[in-house]
Amino acid sequence: MFKTNVGSIDRILRIVVGLALILGFFLNMGGAYSWLYLIGIIPLATGLMATCPLYSLFGMSTCPIKK
């Protein structure tokens, strides 16, 4: 469906950061701006799908070049 443009290290970092932010939401639900932690859904989704719309927009890729 989408072209893969997120490399393995980038994917791992996105998944870890996304999960950490979502965990922060659940640990700090009573905070005034705790809903901002839900931004972690974006890096989690792009990490799981291995594609980033912003990378596509700017023509970037962190995937290794196929020979």
PELINZI-V607506 format. One line per field, one symbol per residue. ss: DSSP state (A for helix, B for strand, O for the rest). phi: phi as a letter, one per 20 degrees, with the letter a starting at -180 (. if undefined). Layout:
BEGIN
ss->???
phi->???
END
This chain:
BEGIN
ss->OOOOOOOAAAAAAAAAAAAAAAAAAAAOOOOOOAAAAAAAAAAAAAAAAOOOAAAAAAOOOOOOOOO
phi->.dffcdfffffffffffffffffgffecfeffdfffffffffffffffembcfffffemebdfffed
END
